[in-house]
Amino acid sequence: MSLISLIGLVNAATSIAIALFVFSRNPSGNTHKAYLIFGFGVCLWSVGYFFWGFSQDSREALLSLKVLTIGAIVTNSGYLEFI
């Protein structure tokens, strides 16, 4: 168990918690929706990073990197909409 991988899990939990908190304040606001998408992307990226640290073979590592990439794309799209 790697400390760096555990940091990814903490980052995932924190980012989705903050995103849900912001979204719960005004669910109909466009800014709040965009921040939710941004937070979900960061969470997805962090979960991929967490599992990448624990992968046992190349197939698991490749799947984790694909999740990482999807998270990075969603994060960038959410941030672009947020700003």
Biopython code that builds the backbone (N, CA, C, O; Angstrom):
import numpy as np
from Bio.PDB.StructureBuilder import StructureBuilder

atoms = [
    (1, "MET", "N", (0.853, -1.179, 0.000)),
    (1, "MET", "CA", (0.000, 0.000, 0.000)),
    (1, "MET", "C", (0.897, 1.239, 0.000)),
    (1, "MET", "O", (1.729, 1.428, 0.887)),
    (2, "SER", "N", (0.707, 2.050, -0.989)),
    (2, "SER", "CA", (1.529, 3.229, -1.166)),
    (2, "SER", "C", (0.835, 4.454, -0.574)),
    (2, "SER", "O", (-0.375, 4.629, -0.716)),
    (3, "LEU", "N", (1.608, 5.280, 0.078)),
    (3, "LEU", "CA", (1.063, 6.512, 0.656)),
    (3, "LEU", "C", (0.547, 7.438, -0.439)),
    (3, "LEU", "O", (-0.475, 8.103, -0.264)),
    (4, "ILE", "N", (1.241, 7.482, -1.554)),
    (4, "ILE", "CA", (0.821, 8.357, -2.649)),
    (4, "ILE", "C", (-0.526, 7.906, -3.207)),
    (4, "ILE", "O", (-1.357, 8.738, -3.571)),
    (5, "SER", "N", (-0.748, 6.589, -3.278)),
    (5, "SER", "CA", (-2.044, 6.096, -3.745)),
    (5, "SER", "C", (-3.155, 6.446, -2.763)),
    (5, "SER", "O", (-4.264, 6.786, -3.174)),
    (6, "LEU", "N", (-2.868, 6.366, -1.492)),
    (6, "LEU", "CA", (-3.873, 6.734, -0.493)),
    (6, "LEU", "C", (-4.221, 8.211, -0.555)),
    (6, "LEU", "O", (-5.362, 8.592, -0.293)),
    (7, "ILE", "N", (-3.264, 9.030, -0.893)),
    (7, "ILE", "CA", (-3.539, 10.455, -1.069)),
    (7, "ILE", "C", (-4.532, 10.659, -2.213)),
    (7, "ILE", "O", (-5.375, 11.554, -2.149)),
    (8, "GLY", "N", (-4.437, 9.839, -3.254)),
    (8, "GLY", "CA", (-5.405, 9.898, -4.341)),
    (8, "GLY", "C", (-6.816, 9.594, -3.869)),
    (8, "GLY", "O", (-7.775, 10.221, -4.320)),
    (9, "LEU", "N", (-6.948, 8.630, -2.960)),
    (9, "LEU", "CA", (-8.262, 8.297, -2.413)),
    (9, "LEU", "C", (-8.814, 9.434, -1.554)),
    (9, "LEU", "O", (-10.003, 9.747, -1.625)),
    (10, "VAL", "N", (-7.964, 10.044, -0.754)),
    (10, "VAL", "CA", (-8.385, 11.190, 0.065)),
    (10, "VAL", "C", (-8.789, 12.353, -0.835)),
    (10, "VAL", "O", (-9.771, 13.043, -0.561)),
    (11, "ASN", "N", (-8.043, 12.567, -1.895)),
    (11, "ASN", "CA", (-8.355, 13.631, -2.843)),
    (11, "ASN", "C", (-9.707, 13.378, -3.509)),
    (11, "ASN", "O", (-10.484, 14.312, -3.709)),
    (12, "ALA", "N", (-9.990, 12.125, -3.853)),
    (12, "ALA", "CA", (-11.269, 11.792, -4.480)),
    (12, "ALA", "C", (-12.425, 12.085, -3.533)),
    (12, "ALA", "O", (-13.419, 12.695, -3.927)),
    (13, "ALA", "N", (-12.293, 11.655, -2.296)),
    (13, "ALA", "CA", (-13.362, 11.871, -1.316)),
    (13, "ALA", "C", (-13.570, 13.358, -1.048)),
    (13, "ALA", "O", (-14.707, 13.821, -0.959)),
    (14, "THR", "N", (-12.491, 14.095, -0.922)),
    (14, "THR", "CA", (-12.591, 15.525, -0.641)),
    (14, "THR", "C", (-13.205, 16.290, -1.814)),
    (14, "THR", "O", (-14.064, 17.148, -1.613)),
    (15, "SER", "N", (-12.776, 15.987, -3.017)),
    (15, "SER", "CA", (-13.269, 16.735, -4.171)),
    (15, "SER", "C", (-14.750, 16.478, -4.417)),
    (15, "SER", "O", (-15.486, 17.409, -4.742)),
    (16, "ILE", "N", (-15.202, 15.235, -4.270)),
    (16, "ILE", "CA", (-16.626, 14.984, -4.499)),
    (16, "ILE", "C", (-17.465, 15.543, -3.359)),
    (16, "ILE", "O", (-18.595, 15.978, -3.579)),
    (17, "ALA", "N", (-16.927, 15.535, -2.147)),
    (17, "ALA", "CA", (-17.669, 16.101, -1.012)),
    (17, "ALA", "C", (-17.861, 17.605, -1.179)),
    (17, "ALA", "O", (-18.954, 18.122, -0.949)),
    (18, "ILE", "N", (-16.814, 18.301, -1.575)),
    (18, "ILE", "CA", (-16.915, 19.746, -1.775)),
    (18, "ILE", "C", (-17.834, 20.063, -2.953)),
    (18, "ILE", "O", (-18.630, 21.000, -2.891)),
    (19, "ALA", "N", (-17.720, 19.276, -4.029)),
    (19, "ALA", "CA", (-18.572, 19.513, -5.190)),
    (19, "ALA", "C", (-20.045, 19.295, -4.850)),
    (19, "ALA", "O", (-20.902, 20.066, -5.284)),
    (20, "LEU", "N", (-20.341, 18.264, -4.088)),
    (20, "LEU", "CA", (-21.729, 18.025, -3.688)),
    (20, "LEU", "C", (-22.233, 19.103, -2.736)),
    (20, "LEU", "O", (-23.402, 19.486, -2.790)),
    (21, "PHE", "N", (-21.360, 19.589, -1.869)),
    (21, "PHE", "CA", (-21.751, 20.675, -0.967)),
    (21, "PHE", "C", (-22.089, 21.938, -1.752)),
    (21, "PHE", "O", (-23.104, 22.582, -1.490)),
    (22, "VAL", "N", (-21.244, 22.289, -2.708)),
    (22, "VAL", "CA", (-21.487, 23.486, -3.517)),
    (22, "VAL", "C", (-22.770, 23.320, -4.325)),
    (22, "VAL", "O", (-23.576, 24.246, -4.421)),
    (23, "PHE", "N", (-22.954, 22.134, -4.904)),
    (23, "PHE", "CA", (-24.149, 21.886, -5.707)),
    (23, "PHE", "C", (-25.422, 21.930, -4.861)),
    (23, "PHE", "O", (-26.468, 22.367, -5.340)),
    (24, "SER", "N", (-25.339, 21.484, -3.621)),
    (24, "SER", "CA", (-26.533, 21.452, -2.768)),
    (24, "SER", "C", (-27.006, 22.848, -2.379)),
    (24, "SER", "O", (-28.162, 23.019, -1.994)),
    (25, "ARG", "N", (-26.138, 23.841, -2.471)),
    (25, "ARG", "CA", (-26.517, 25.204, -2.116)),
    (25, "ARG", "C", (-27.465, 25.825, -3.133)),
    (25, "ARG", "O", (-28.333, 26.615, -2.761)),
    (26, "ASN", "N", (-27.316, 25.484, -4.401)),
    (26, "ASN", "CA", (-28.190, 26.011, -5.448)),
    (26, "ASN", "C", (-28.173, 25.030, -6.624)),
    (26, "ASN", "O", (-27.427, 25.237, -7.581)),
    (27, "PRO", "N", (-28.978, 23.971, -6.570)),
    (27, "PRO", "CA", (-28.946, 22.951, -7.615)),
    (27, "PRO", "C", (-29.368, 23.447, -8.997)),
    (27, "PRO", "O", (-29.039, 22.815, -10.001)),
    (28, "SER", "N", (-30.072, 24.535, -9.065)),
    (28, "SER", "CA", (-30.512, 25.019, -10.368)),
    (28, "SER", "C", (-29.535, 26.000, -11.012)),
    (28, "SER", "O", (-29.704, 26.356, -12.178)),
    (29, "GLY", "N", (-28.527, 26.439, -10.283)),
    (29, "GLY", "CA", (-27.572, 27.402, -10.830)),
    (29, "GLY", "C", (-26.577, 26.747, -11.784)),
    (29, "GLY", "O", (-26.057, 25.665, -11.513)),
    (30, "ASN", "N", (-26.325, 27.414, -12.892)),
    (30, "ASN", "CA", (-25.405, 26.870, -13.892)),
    (30, "ASN", "C", (-23.974, 26.777, -13.372)),
    (30, "ASN", "O", (-23.251, 25.836, -13.699)),
    (31, "THR", "N", (-23.570, 27.744, -12.569)),
    (31, "THR", "CA", (-22.221, 27.719, -12.005)),
    (31, "THR", "C", (-22.050, 26.537, -11.070)),
    (31, "THR", "O", (-20.997, 25.901, -11.054)),
    (32, "HIS", "N", (-23.069, 26.244, -10.299)),
    (32, "HIS", "CA", (-23.010, 25.128, -9.363)),
    (32, "HIS", "C", (-22.985, 23.788, -10.092)),
    (32, "HIS", "O", (-22.311, 22.853, -9.660)),
    (33, "LYS", "N", (-23.720, 23.701, -11.195)),
    (33, "LYS", "CA", (-23.707, 22.486, -12.007)),
    (33, "LYS", "C", (-22.335, 22.276, -12.642)),
    (33, "LYS", "O", (-21.828, 21.155, -12.683)),
    (34, "ALA", "N", (-21.742, 23.356, -13.134)),
    (34, "ALA", "CA", (-20.423, 23.254, -13.748)),
    (34, "ALA", "C", (-19.373, 22.845, -12.723)),
    (34, "ALA", "O", (-18.467, 22.072, -13.034)),
    (35, "TYR", "N", (-19.492, 23.360, -11.505)),
    (35, "TYR", "CA", (-18.539, 22.980, -10.469)),
    (35, "TYR", "C", (-18.721, 21.517, -10.071)),
    (35, "TYR", "O", (-17.750, 20.843, -9.726)),
    (36, "LEU", "N", (-19.947, 21.029, -10.115)),
    (36, "LEU", "CA", (-20.195, 19.621, -9.836)),
    (36, "LEU", "C", (-19.510, 18.736, -10.883)),
    (36, "LEU", "O", (-18.913, 17.716, -10.540)),
    (37, "ILE", "N", (-19.596, 19.119, -12.131)),
    (37, "ILE", "CA", (-18.918, 18.371, -13.195)),
    (37, "ILE", "C", (-17.410, 18.420, -12.995)),
    (37, "ILE", "O", (-16.725, 17.409, -13.148)),
    (38, "PHE", "N", (-16.899, 19.582, -12.656)),
    (38, "PHE", "CA", (-15.472, 19.728, -12.386)),
    (38, "PHE", "C", (-15.041, 18.839, -11.220)),
    (38, "PHE", "O", (-14.036, 18.135, -11.317)),
    (39, "GLY", "N", (-15.786, 18.867, -10.130)),
    (39, "GLY", "CA", (-15.454, 18.052, -8.964)),
    (39, "GLY", "C", (-15.550, 16.565, -9.253)),
    (39, "GLY", "O", (-14.751, 15.779, -8.745)),
    (40, "PHE", "N", (-16.530, 16.173, -10.070)),
    (40, "PHE", "CA", (-16.651, 14.776, -10.457)),
    (40, "PHE", "C", (-15.456, 14.338, -11.292)),
    (40, "PHE", "O", (-14.967, 13.219, -11.137)),
    (41, "GLY", "N", (-14.984, 15.214, -12.178)),
    (41, "GLY", "CA", (-13.806, 14.887, -12.982)),
    (41, "GLY", "C", (-12.563, 14.705, -12.128)),
    (41, "GLY", "O", (-11.780, 13.783, -12.356)),
    (42, "VAL", "N", (-12.378, 15.573, -11.153)),
    (42, "VAL", "CA", (-11.243, 15.447, -10.236)),
    (42, "VAL", "C", (-11.359, 14.152, -9.434)),
    (42, "VAL", "O", (-10.365, 13.462, -9.209)),
    (43, "CYS", "N", (-12.566, 13.830, -9.009)),
    (43, "CYS", "CA", (-12.794, 12.594, -8.260)),
    (43, "CYS", "C", (-12.481, 11.376, -9.127)),
    (43, "CYS", "O", (-11.834, 10.435, -8.665)),
    (44, "LEU", "N", (-12.928, 11.389, -10.357)),
    (44, "LEU", "CA", (-12.664, 10.277, -11.270)),
    (44, "LEU", "C", (-11.170, 10.121, -11.535)),
    (44, "LEU", "O", (-10.647, 9.007, -11.549)),
    (45, "TRP", "N", (-10.491, 11.240, -11.742)),
    (45, "TRP", "CA", (-9.049, 11.199, -11.948)),
    (45, "TRP", "C", (-8.344, 10.632, -10.711)),
    (45, "TRP", "O", (-7.419, 9.829, -10.837)),
    (46, "SER", "N", (-8.772, 11.041, -9.542)),
    (46, "SER", "CA", (-8.144, 10.588, -8.302)),
    (46, "SER", "C", (-8.398, 9.103, -8.044)),
    (46, "SER", "O", (-7.513, 8.402, -7.553)),
    (47, "VAL", "N", (-9.583, 8.624, -8.367)),
    (47, "VAL", "CA", (-9.874, 7.196, -8.211)),
    (47, "VAL", "C", (-9.005, 6.373, -9.162)),
    (47, "VAL", "O", (-8.490, 5.321, -8.784)),
    (48, "GLY", "N", (-8.847, 6.849, -10.382)),
    (48, "GLY", "CA", (-7.961, 6.175, -11.324)),
    (48, "GLY", "C", (-6.520, 6.155, -10.838)),
    (48, "GLY", "O", (-5.813, 5.161, -10.999)),
    (49, "TYR", "N", (-6.098, 7.249, -10.249)),
    (49, "TYR", "CA", (-4.747, 7.330, -9.705)),
    (49, "TYR", "C", (-4.574, 6.370, -8.534)),
    (49, "TYR", "O", (-3.526, 5.742, -8.387)),
    (50, "PHE", "N", (-5.610, 6.259, -7.702)),
    (50, "PHE", "CA", (-5.572, 5.342, -6.561)),
    (50, "PHE", "C", (-5.427, 3.901, -7.035)),
    (50, "PHE", "O", (-4.570, 3.168, -6.543)),
    (51, "PHE", "N", (-6.257, 3.494, -7.984)),
    (51, "PHE", "CA", (-6.190, 2.116, -8.463)),
    (51, "PHE", "C", (-4.934, 1.839, -9.283)),
    (51, "PHE", "O", (-4.465, 0.701, -9.327)),
    (52, "TRP", "N", (-4.394, 2.848, -9.922)),
    (52, "TRP", "CA", (-3.158, 2.685, -10.676)),
    (52, "TRP", "C", (-2.008, 2.312, -9.736)),
    (52, "TRP", "O", (-1.142, 1.516, -10.096)),
    (53, "GLY", "N", (-2.004, 2.882, -8.549)),
    (53, "GLY", "CA", (-0.970, 2.564, -7.573)),
    (53, "GLY", "C", (-1.052, 1.155, -7.033)),
    (53, "GLY", "O", (-0.056, 0.619, -6.548)),
    (54, "PHE", "N", (-2.230, 0.542, -7.110)),
    (54, "PHE", "CA", (-2.420, -0.811, -6.597)),
    (54, "PHE", "C", (-2.510, -1.870, -7.690)),
    (54, "PHE", "O", (-2.770, -3.036, -7.392)),
    (55, "SER", "N", (-2.305, -1.496, -8.918)),
    (55, "SER", "CA", (-2.445, -2.470, -10.005)),
    (55, "SER", "C", (-1.335, -3.518, -9.928)),
    (55, "SER", "O", (-0.177, -3.215, -9.639)),
    (56, "GLN", "N", (-1.735, -4.760, -10.198)),
    (56, "GLN", "CA", (-0.808, -5.888, -10.107)),
    (56, "GLN", "C", (-0.202, -6.272, -11.454)),
    (56, "GLN", "O", (0.892, -6.833, -11.500)),
    (57, "ASP", "N", (-0.891, -5.981, -12.533)),
    (57, "ASP", "CA", (-0.362, -6.319, -13.854)),
    (57, "ASP", "C", (-0.650, -5.186, -14.834)),
    (57, "ASP", "O", (-1.253, -4.175, -14.476)),
    (58, "SER", "N", (-0.214, -5.371, -16.061)),
    (58, "SER", "CA", (-0.314, -4.292, -17.046)),
    (58, "SER", "C", (-1.761, -4.034, -17.466)),
    (58, "SER", "O", (-2.092, -2.905, -17.828)),
    (59, "ARG", "N", (-2.628, -5.040, -17.430)),
    (59, "ARG", "CA", (-4.025, -4.833, -17.823)),
    (59, "ARG", "C", (-4.750, -3.922, -16.822)),
    (59, "ARG", "O", (-5.505, -3.032, -17.212)),
    (60, "GLU", "N", (-4.510, -4.158, -15.544)),
    (60, "GLU", "CA", (-5.116, -3.309, -14.521)),
    (60, "GLU", "C", (-4.567, -1.889, -14.598)),
    (60, "GLU", "O", (-5.307, -0.918, -14.437)),
    (61, "ALA", "N", (-3.278, -1.778, -14.843)),
    (61, "ALA", "CA", (-2.659, -0.454, -14.946)),
    (61, "ALA", "C", (-3.206, 0.309, -16.146)),
    (61, "ALA", "O", (-3.443, 1.515, -16.063)),
    (62, "LEU", "N", (-3.408, -0.389, -17.263)),
    (62, "LEU", "CA", (-3.944, 0.267, -18.455)),
    (62, "LEU", "C", (-5.378, 0.737, -18.224)),
    (62, "LEU", "O", (-5.741, 1.838, -18.639)),
    (63, "LEU", "N", (-6.190, -0.078, -17.571)),
    (63, "LEU", "CA", (-7.557, 0.331, -17.259)),
    (63, "LEU", "C", (-7.567, 1.552, -16.338)),
    (63, "LEU", "O", (-8.363, 2.473, -16.524)),
    (64, "SER", "N", (-6.684, 1.549, -15.351)),
    (64, "SER", "CA", (-6.596, 2.691, -14.437)),
    (64, "SER", "C", (-6.163, 3.950, -15.173)),
    (64, "SER", "O", (-6.668, 5.036, -14.890)),
    (65, "LEU", "N", (-5.243, 3.817, -16.105)),
    (65, "LEU", "CA", (-4.799, 4.981, -16.871)),
    (65, "LEU", "C", (-5.901, 5.493, -17.796)),
    (65, "LEU", "O", (-5.980, 6.693, -18.059)),
    (66, "LYS", "N", (-6.746, 4.600, -18.287)),
    (66, "LYS", "CA", (-7.883, 5.045, -19.100)),
    (66, "LYS", "C", (-8.869, 5.843, -18.247)),
    (66, "LYS", "O", (-9.403, 6.859, -18.690)),
    (67, "VAL", "N", (-9.103, 5.375, -17.020)),
    (67, "VAL", "CA", (-9.983, 6.126, -16.104)),
    (67, "VAL", "C", (-9.349, 7.474, -15.775)),
    (67, "VAL", "O", (-10.040, 8.490, -15.708)),
    (68, "LEU", "N", (-8.033, 7.481, -15.570)),
    (68, "LEU", "CA", (-7.313, 8.737, -15.330)),
    (68, "LEU", "C", (-7.518, 9.717, -16.482)),
    (68, "LEU", "O", (-7.766, 10.903, -16.263)),
    (69, "THR", "N", (-7.413, 9.217, -17.696)),
    (69, "THR", "CA", (-7.553, 10.071, -18.871)),
    (69, "THR", "C", (-8.968, 10.620, -18.997)),
    (69, "THR", "O", (-9.152, 11.796, -19.310)),
    (70, "ILE", "N", (-9.964, 9.779, -18.755)),
    (70, "ILE", "CA", (-11.347, 10.239, -18.803)),
    (70, "ILE", "C", (-11.578, 11.307, -17.733)),
    (70, "ILE", "O", (-12.248, 12.309, -17.981)),
    (71, "GLY", "N", (-11.021, 11.084, -16.546)),
    (71, "GLY", "CA", (-11.140, 12.079, -15.484)),
    (71, "GLY", "C", (-10.499, 13.402, -15.862)),
    (71, "GLY", "O", (-11.032, 14.466, -15.548)),
    (72, "ALA", "N", (-9.358, 13.342, -16.534)),
    (72, "ALA", "CA", (-8.695, 14.578, -16.956)),
    (72, "ALA", "C", (-9.524, 15.321, -17.999)),
    (72, "ALA", "O", (-9.583, 16.550, -17.983)),
    (73, "ILE", "N", (-10.155, 14.593, -18.892)),
    (73, "ILE", "CA", (-10.995, 15.226, -19.915)),
    (73, "ILE", "C", (-12.219, 15.877, -19.275)),
    (73, "ILE", "O", (-12.572, 17.007, -19.612)),
    (74, "VAL", "N", (-12.864, 15.162, -18.353)),
    (74, "VAL", "CA", (-14.047, 15.705, -17.681)),
    (74, "VAL", "C", (-13.671, 16.915, -16.825)),
    (74, "VAL", "O", (-14.416, 17.893, -16.763)),
    (75, "THR", "N", (-12.515, 16.842, -16.168)),
    (75, "THR", "CA", (-12.058, 17.965, -15.347)),
    (75, "THR", "C", (-11.863, 19.211, -16.199)),
    (75, "THR", "O", (-12.312, 20.294, -15.824)),
    (76, "ASN", "N", (-11.207, 19.069, -17.325)),
    (76, "ASN", "CA", (-10.967, 20.219, -18.197)),
    (76, "ASN", "C", (-12.275, 20.779, -18.755)),
    (76, "ASN", "O", (-12.443, 21.995, -18.838)),
    (77, "SER", "N", (-13.187, 19.909, -19.133)),
    (77, "SER", "CA", (-14.473, 20.367, -19.650)),
    (77, "SER", "C", (-15.278, 21.087, -18.571)),
    (77, "SER", "O", (-15.879, 22.129, -18.832)),
    (78, "GLY", "N", (-15.289, 20.542, -17.384)),
    (78, "GLY", "CA", (-16.007, 21.182, -16.280)),
    (78, "GLY", "C", (-15.404, 22.517, -15.913)),
    (78, "GLY", "O", (-16.123, 23.474, -15.626)),
    (79, "TYR", "N", (-14.080, 22.584, -15.921)),
    (79, "TYR", "CA", (-13.437, 23.852, -15.584)),
    (79, "TYR", "C", (-13.702, 24.914, -16.644)),
    (79, "TYR", "O", (-13.932, 26.081, -16.328)),
    (80, "LEU", "N", (-13.666, 24.496, -17.893)),
    (80, "LEU", "CA", (-13.957, 25.440, -18.973)),
    (80, "LEU", "C", (-15.375, 25.997, -18.852)),
    (80, "LEU", "O", (-15.599, 27.185, -19.083)),
    (81, "GLU", "N", (-16.322, 25.148, -18.494)),
    (81, "GLU", "CA", (-17.697, 25.604, -18.307)),
    (81, "GLU", "C", (-17.821, 26.465, -17.065)),
    (81, "GLU", "O", (-18.609, 27.410, -17.039)),
    (82, "PHE", "N", (-17.038, 26.143, -16.024)),
    (82, "PHE", "CA", (-17.105, 26.885, -14.764)),
    (82, "PHE", "C", (-16.605, 28.300, -14.904)),
    (82, "PHE", "O", (-17.198, 29.222, -14.344)),
    (83, "ILE", "N", (-15.506, 28.500, -15.653)),
    (83, "ILE", "CA", (-14.969, 29.847, -15.784)),
    (83, "ILE", "C", (-15.738, 30.572, -16.854)),
    (83, "ILE", "O", (-15.453, 31.736, -17.137)),
]
sb = StructureBuilder()
sb.init_structure("model")
sb.init_model(0)
sb.init_chain("A")
sb.init_seg("    ")
for serial, (resi, resn, name, xyz) in enumerate(atoms, 1):
    if name == "N":
        sb.init_residue(resn, " ", resi, " ")
    sb.init_atom(name, np.array(xyz, "f"), 0.0, 1.0, " ", f" {name:<3s}", serial, name[0])
structure = sb.get_structure()
